Amino acid sequence: MPRYLVSIHRPDGYDPDVEDDAMALAIDTLNAQMVAAGVRVFVGGLQSPGKAVSLRPQSGGAVLASEGPYLRSGEHVGGFWVLEVASIDEAQTWGRKAAIACRAPVEVRPFH
């Protein structure tokens, strides 16, 4: 069965302290629904982009490490699910639920 990434996007500078009990309950409920439906493969929340380390290949086989996110875009992935579902339509259905629970934009993308 195909797998899909459902990623939550947050603006840079997002303060997770604004997440209230109702939001936490909505996310917990969504996770429970995904588990009950047998579609959730993995779920994870990510720390802020400032905690990232970017690794960039250089000439001669060297790799340059720098603190901070690889992309500087004004938004970042704040968390994600890996789902195993029958179709992109089903993945989008879960993505819509994630957007509502997390109160944030969501991207649904298939794995190769």
VEXPAFI-675922 format. One record per atom (N, C-alpha, C): residue in three letters; residue number from 1; atom name; x, y, z. Coordinates in nm, 4 decimals, decimal comma. Layout:
N
ala|NUM|CA|X|Y|Z
...
//
This chain:
112
met|1|N|0,0846|-0,1178|0,0000
met|1|CA|0,0000|0,0000|0,0000
met|1|C|0,0894|0,1244|0,0000
pro|2|N|0,0508|0,2290|-0,0732
pro|2|CA|0,1342|0,3500|-0,0803
pro|2|C|0,1453|0,4220|0,0540
arg|3|N|0,2573|0,4917|0,0687
arg|3|CA|0,2801|0,5732|0,1884
arg|3|C|0,2839|0,7207|0,1498
tyr|4|N|0,2365|0,8037|0,2414
tyr|4|CA|0,2287|0,9469|0,2193
tyr|4|C|0,2830|1,0212|0,3406
leu|5|N|0,3478|1,1331|0,3129
leu|5|CA|0,3924|1,2238|0,4176
leu|5|C|0,2870|1,3317|0,4326
val|6|N|0,2392|1,3503|0,5533
val|6|CA|0,1464|1,4585|0,5854
val|6|C|0,2234|1,5508|0,6788
ser|7|N|0,2656|1,6672|0,6272
ser|7|CA|0,3508|1,7557|0,7070
ser|7|C|0,2763|1,8832|0,7456
ile|8|N|0,3003|1,9251|0,8685
ile|8|CA|0,2407|2,0460|0,9241
ile|8|C|0,3406|2,1600|0,9060
his|9|N|0,2939|2,2736|0,8569
his|9|CA|0,3829|2,3878|0,8343
his|9|C|0,3509|2,4999|0,9321
arg|10|N|0,4558|2,5552|0,9875
arg|10|CA|0,4438|2,6646|1,0841
arg|10|C|0,5248|2,7838|1,0357
pro|11|N|0,4826|2,9034|1,0724
pro|11|CA|0,5641|3,0204|1,0371
pro|11|C|0,6907|3,0218|1,1224
asp|12|N|0,7996|3,0739|1,0659
asp|12|CA|0,9202|3,0905|1,1465
asp|12|C|0,8851|3,1794|1,2651
gly|13|N|0,9433|3,1499|1,3793
gly|13|CA|0,9132|3,2237|1,5010
gly|13|C|0,7894|3,1727|1,5727
tyr|14|N|0,7315|3,0635|1,5238
tyr|14|CA|0,6113|3,0066|1,5864
tyr|14|C|0,6407|2,9698|1,7307
asp|15|N|0,5513|3,0084|1,8181
asp|15|CA|0,5656|2,9794|1,9612
asp|15|C|0,4714|2,8658|1,9981
pro|16|N|0,5244|2,7456|2,0245
pro|16|CA|0,4371|2,6327|2,0582
pro|16|C|0,3596|2,6526|2,1881
asp|17|N|0,3964|2,7524|2,2677
asp|17|CA|0,3218|2,7796|2,3908
asp|17|C|0,1807|2,8289|2,3624
val|18|N|0,1514|2,8713|2,2384
val|18|CA|0,0165|2,9165|2,2052
val|18|C|-0,0788|2,7985|2,1827
glu|19|N|-0,0252|2,6786|2,1789
glu|19|CA|-0,1092|2,5603|2,1603
glu|19|C|-0,1821|2,5307|2,2908
asp|20|N|-0,3142|2,5404|2,2857
asp|20|CA|-0,3932|2,5227|2,4068
asp|20|C|-0,4359|2,3772|2,4252
asp|21|N|-0,5068|2,3518|2,5350
asp|21|CA|-0,5519|2,2159|2,5658
asp|21|C|-0,6461|2,1613|2,4588
ala|22|N|-0,7288|2,2491|2,4020
ala|22|CA|-0,8220|2,2037|2,2979
ala|22|C|-0,7465|2,1548|2,1743
met|23|N|-0,6392|2,2244|2,1397
met|23|CA|-0,5584|2,1830|2,0244
met|23|C|-0,4881|2,0508|2,0537
ala|24|N|-0,4313|2,0369|2,1722
ala|24|CA|-0,3648|1,9117|2,2099
ala|24|C|-0,4631|1,7954|2,2059
leu|25|N|-0,5841|1,8175|2,2543
leu|25|CA|-0,6866|1,7133|2,2522
leu|25|C|-0,7243|1,6776|2,1084
ala|26|N|-0,7364|1,7784|2,0221
ala|26|CA|-0,7704|1,7519|1,8817
ala|26|C|-0,6622|1,6688|1,8137
ile|27|N|-0,5365|1,6996|1,8422
ile|27|CA|-0,4253|1,6234|1,7826
ile|27|C|-0,4209|1,4823|1,8397
asp|28|N|-0,4398|1,4681|1,9708
asp|28|CA|-0,4435|1,3348|2,0316
asp|28|C|-0,5575|1,2515|1,9737
thr|29|N|-0,6733|1,3140|1,9541
thr|29|CA|-0,7890|1,2436|1,8970
thr|29|C|-0,7592|1,1991|1,7538
leu|30|N|-0,6975|1,2869|1,6755
leu|30|CA|-0,6602|1,2510|1,5384
leu|30|C|-0,5626|1,1340|1,5375
asn|31|N|-0,4626|1,1384|1,6242
asn|31|CA|-0,3674|1,0262|1,6329
asn|31|C|-0,4384|0,8960|1,6679
ala|32|N|-0,5311|0,9019|1,7616
ala|32|CA|-0,6057|0,7815|1,7999
ala|32|C|-0,6891|0,7295|1,6824
gln|33|N|-0,7489|0,8202|1,6055
gln|33|CA|-0,8265|0,7790|1,4883
gln|33|C|-0,7375|0,7116|1,3837
met|34|N|-0,6177|0,7679|1,3636
met|34|CA|-0,5249|0,7096|1,2664
met|34|C|-0,4805|0,5706|1,3091
val|35|N|-0,4524|0,5546|1,4372
val|35|CA|-0,4127|0,4236|1,4890
val|35|C|-0,5286|0,3250|1,4739
ala|36|N|-0,6499|0,3662|1,5110
ala|36|CA|-0,7667|0,2784|1,5018
ala|36|C|-0,7940|0,2367|1,3576
ala|37|N|-0,7677|0,3268|1,2626
ala|37|CA|-0,7888|0,2959|1,1210
ala|37|C|-0,6740|0,2144|1,0621
gly|38|N|-0,5645|0,2005|1,1380
gly|38|CA|-0,4497|0,1228|1,0910
gly|38|C|-0,3690|0,1912|0,9820
val|39|N|-0,3728|0,3261|0,9768
val|39|CA|-0,3029|0,3975|0,8698
val|39|C|-0,1738|0,4646|0,9157
arg|40|N|-0,1576|0,4860|1,0446
arg|40|CA|-0,0410|0,5599|1,0930
arg|40|C|0,0805|0,4695|1,1023
val|41|N|0,1858|0,5051|1,0300
val|41|CA|0,3123|0,4327|1,0337
val|41|C|0,4051|0,4979|1,1351
phe|42|N|0,4092|0,6321|1,1333
phe|42|CA|0,4996|0,7060|1,2214
phe|42|C|0,4470|0,8477|1,2359
val|43|N|0,4712|0,9071|1,3505
val|43|CA|0,4368|1,0472|1,3734
val|43|C|0,5497|1,1114|1,4518
gly|44|N|0,5776|1,2374|1,4238
gly|44|CA|0,6815|1,3065|1,4991
gly|44|C|0,6658|1,4563|1,4933
gly|45|N|0,6924|1,5207|1,6051
gly|45|CA|0,6981|1,6660|1,6102
gly|45|C|0,8439|1,7077|1,6058
leu|46|N|0,8691|1,8229|1,5484
leu|46|CA|1,0066|1,8696|1,5330
leu|46|C|1,0300|1,9951|1,6162
gln|47|N|1,1507|2,0089|1,6681
gln|47|CA|1,1873|2,1304|1,7375
gln|47|C|1,2039|2,2422|1,6356
ser|48|N|1,2272|2,3630|1,6842
ser|48|CA|1,2346|2,4797|1,5966
ser|48|C|1,3496|2,4670|1,4967
pro|49|N|1,3408|2,5368|1,3832
pro|49|CA|1,4474|2,5312|1,2829
pro|49|C|1,5824|2,5767|1,3374
gly|50|N|1,5815|2,6587|1,4395
gly|50|CA|1,7070|2,7033|1,4985
gly|50|C|1,7868|2,5898|1,5611
lys|51|N|1,7231|2,4789|1,5872
lys|51|CA|1,7905|2,3618|1,6444
lys|51|C|1,8489|2,2705|1,5365
ala|52|N|1,8212|2,3026|1,4104
ala|52|CA|1,8671|2,2182|1,2999
ala|52|C|2,0163|2,2374|1,2731
val|53|N|2,0750|2,1376|1,2120
val|53|CA|2,2105|2,1459|1,1571
val|53|C|2,1985|2,1077|1,0099
ser|54|N|2,2445|2,1961|0,9234
ser|54|CA|2,2399|2,1712|0,7791
ser|54|C|2,3749|2,1197|0,7322
leu|55|N|2,3723|2,0175|0,6506
leu|55|CA|2,4932|1,9568|0,5962
leu|55|C|2,4906|1,9729|0,4449
arg|56|N|2,5923|2,0413|0,3902
arg|56|CA|2,5977|2,0682|0,2468
arg|56|C|2,7246|2,0088|0,1875
pro|57|N|2,7085|1,9280|0,0817
pro|57|CA|2,8275|1,8721|0,0180
pro|57|C|2,9106|1,9823|-0,0485
gln|58|N|3,0412|1,9670|-0,0400
gln|58|CA|3,1356|2,0614|-0,0996
gln|58|C|3,2214|1,9857|-0,2007
ser|59|N|3,2985|2,0581|-0,2764
ser|59|CA|3,3870|1,9934|-0,3716
ser|59|C|3,4919|1,9119|-0,2964
gly|60|N|3,5390|1,8079|-0,3600
gly|60|CA|3,6416|1,7238|-0,2995
gly|60|C|3,5896|1,6285|-0,1942
gly|61|N|3,4578|1,6150|-0,1822
gly|61|CA|3,4014|1,5195|-0,0872
gly|61|C|3,3815|1,5731|0,0528
ala|62|N|3,4135|1,6989|0,0762
ala|62|CA|3,3923|1,7588|0,2084
ala|62|C|3,2439|1,7892|0,2282
val|63|N|3,2043|1,8014|0,3542
val|63|CA|3,0670|1,8383|0,3896
val|63|C|3,0739|1,9539|0,4877
leu|64|N|3,0046|2,0615|0,4565
leu|64|CA|3,0014|2,1795|0,5408
leu|64|C|2,8804|2,1711|0,6331
ala|65|N|2,9030|2,1807|0,7624
ala|65|CA|2,7951|2,1807|0,8610
ala|65|C|2,7725|2,3237|0,9081
ser|66|N|2,6456|2,3634|0,9129
ser|66|CA|2,6131|2,4957|0,9654
ser|66|C|2,4876|2,4863|1,0512
glu|67|N|2,4812|2,5708|1,1527
glu|67|CA|2,3649|2,5714|1,2406
glu|67|C|2,2486|2,6386|1,1699
gly|68|N|2,1312|2,5846|1,1906
gly|68|CA|2,0110|2,6432|1,1337
gly|68|C|1,9557|2,5616|1,0194
pro|69|N|1,8392|2,6025|0,9715
pro|69|CA|1,7705|2,5250|0,8676
pro|69|C|1,8408|2,5335|0,7333
tyr|70|N|1,8177|2,4343|0,6513
tyr|70|CA|1,8732|2,4320|0,5160
tyr|70|C|1,8063|2,5398|0,4309
leu|71|N|1,6742|2,5462|0,4368
leu|71|CA|1,5985|2,6444|0,3594
leu|71|C|1,5585|2,7609|0,4483
arg|72|N|1,5687|2,8782|0,3976
arg|72|CA|1,5239|2,9981|0,4684
arg|72|C|1,4027|3,0499|0,3913
ser|73|N|1,2849|3,0184|0,4441
ser|73|CA|1,1655|3,0463|0,3654
ser|73|C|1,0555|3,1198|0,4401
gly|74|N|1,0673|3,1386|0,5681
gly|74|CA|0,9596|3,2009|0,6434
gly|74|C|0,8647|3,1004|0,7043
glu|75|N|0,8712|2,9757|0,6585
glu|75|CA|0,7922|2,8666|0,7156
glu|75|C|0,8823|2,7455|0,7324
his|76|N|0,8390|2,6545|0,8167
his|76|CA|0,9153|2,5321|0,8392
his|76|C|0,8190|2,4177|0,8716
val|77|N|0,8690|2,2962|0,8565
val|77|CA|0,7906|2,1783|0,8948
val|77|C|0,7972|2,1665|1,0460
gly|78|N|0,6809|2,1665|1,1093
gly|78|CA|0,6751|2,1578|1,2543
gly|78|C|0,6513|2,0163|1,3049
gly|79|N|0,6017|1,9311|1,2192
gly|79|CA|0,5748|1,7927|1,2560
gly|79|C|0,5182|1,7199|1,1363
phe|80|N|0,5025|1,5901|1,1495
phe|80|CA|0,4564|1,5131|1,0341
phe|80|C|0,4042|1,3770|1,0762
trp|81|N|0,3296|1,3182|0,9868
trp|81|CA|0,2852|1,1795|0,9956
trp|81|C|0,3317|1,1079|0,8700
val|82|N|0,3617|0,9817|0,8817
val|82|CA|0,3770|0,8941|0,7664
val|82|C|0,2573|0,8002|0,7723
leu|83|N|0,1763|0,8041|0,6666
leu|83|CA|0,0544|0,7234|0,6613
leu|83|C|0,0644|0,6212|0,5503
glu|84|N|0,0033|0,5077|0,5726
glu|84|CA|-0,0062|0,4036|0,4709
glu|84|C|-0,1539|0,3870|0,4392
val|85|N|-0,1926|0,4399|0,3221
val|85|CA|-0,3330|0,4395|0,2821
val|85|C|-0,3445|0,3987|0,1365
ala|86|N|-0,4651|0,3729|0,0927
ala|86|CA|-0,4875|0,3183|-0,0417
ala|86|C|-0,4674|0,4195|-0,1540
ser|87|N|-0,4874|0,5505|-0,1253
ser|87|CA|-0,4846|0,6476|-0,2350
ser|87|C|-0,4491|0,7865|-0,1843
ile|88|N|-0,4148|0,8743|-0,2787
ile|88|CA|-0,3885|1,0135|-0,2460
ile|88|C|-0,5150|1,0790|-0,1901
asp|89|N|-0,6313|1,0371|-0,2372
asp|89|CA|-0,7568|1,0927|-0,1852
asp|89|C|-0,7732|1,0617|-0,0366
glu|90|N|-0,7408|0,9393|0,0009
glu|90|CA|-0,7505|0,9027|0,1425
glu|90|C|-0,6466|0,9791|0,2243
ala|91|N|-0,5262|0,9953|0,1696
ala|91|CA|-0,4229|1,0723|0,2388
ala|91|C|-0,4675|1,2170|0,2576
gln|92|N|-0,5321|1,2736|0,1558
gln|92|CA|-0,5809|1,4112|0,1664
gln|92|C|-0,6928|1,4237|0,2694
thr|93|N|-0,7738|1,3211|0,2822
thr|93|CA|-0,8783|1,3228|0,3858
thr|93|C|-0,8147|1,3344|0,5232
trp|94|N|-0,7098|1,2544|0,5476
trp|94|CA|-0,6384|1,2641|0,6754
trp|94|C|-0,5672|1,3983|0,6870
gly|95|N|-0,5130|1,4480|0,5766
gly|95|CA|-0,4474|1,5782|0,5772
gly|95|C|-0,5421|1,6906|0,6151
arg|96|N|-0,6647|1,6854|0,5666
arg|96|CA|-0,7643|1,7860|0,6043
arg|96|C|-0,7905|1,7819|0,7542
lys|97|N|-0,8015|1,6611|0,8080
lys|97|CA|-0,8223|1,6475|0,9531
lys|97|C|-0,7019|1,7028|1,0296
ala|98|N|-0,5819|1,6813|0,9765
ala|98|CA|-0,4611|1,7325|1,0414
ala|98|C|-0,4581|1,8851|1,0389
ala|99|N|-0,4975|1,9444|0,9264
ala|99|CA|-0,5006|2,0908|0,9155
ala|99|C|-0,5952|2,1507|1,0192
ile|100|N|-0,7093|2,0857|1,0392
ile|100|CA|-0,8064|2,1346|1,1371
ile|100|C|-0,7532|2,1149|1,2789
ala|101|N|-0,7014|1,9966|1,3087
ala|101|CA|-0,6523|1,9688|1,4443
ala|101|C|-0,5341|2,0572|1,4811
cys|102|N|-0,4440|2,0775|1,3867
cys|102|CA|-0,3212|2,1537|1,4151
cys|102|C|-0,3365|2,3030|1,3883
arg|103|N|-0,4494|2,3400|1,3281
arg|103|CA|-0,4735|2,4816|1,2956
arg|103|C|-0,3591|2,5391|1,2137
ala|104|N|-0,3201|2,4639|1,1104
ala|104|CA|-0,2034|2,5028|1,0317
ala|104|C|-0,2137|2,4454|0,8913
pro|105|N|-0,1396|2,5056|0,7962
pro|105|CA|-0,1339|2,4462|0,6629
pro|105|C|-0,0677|2,3080|0,6661
val|106|N|-0,1119|2,2228|0,5770
val|106|CA|-0,0619|2,0856|0,5686
val|106|C|-0,0259|2,0552|0,4240
glu|107|N|0,0814|1,9805|0,4071
glu|107|CA|0,1173|1,9306|0,2738
glu|107|C|0,1079|1,7785|0,2768
val|108|N|0,0466|1,7216|0,1746
val|108|CA|0,0372|1,5764|0,1582
val|108|C|0,1219|1,5412|0,0372
arg|109|N|0,2181|1,4507|0,0581
arg|109|CA|0,3097|1,4157|-0,0523
arg|109|C|0,3357|1,2656|-0,0516
pro|110|N|0,3246|1,2012|-0,1695
pro|110|CA|0,3529|1,0572|-0,1758
pro|110|C|0,5021|1,0276|-0,1706
phe|111|N|0,5352|0,9130|-0,1138
phe|111|CA|0,6713|0,8621|-0,1202
phe|111|C|0,6896|0,7907|-0,2528
his|112|N|0,8147|0,7782|-0,2983
his|112|CA|0,8439|0,6998|-0,4193
his|112|C|0,8189|0,5552|-0,3905
//
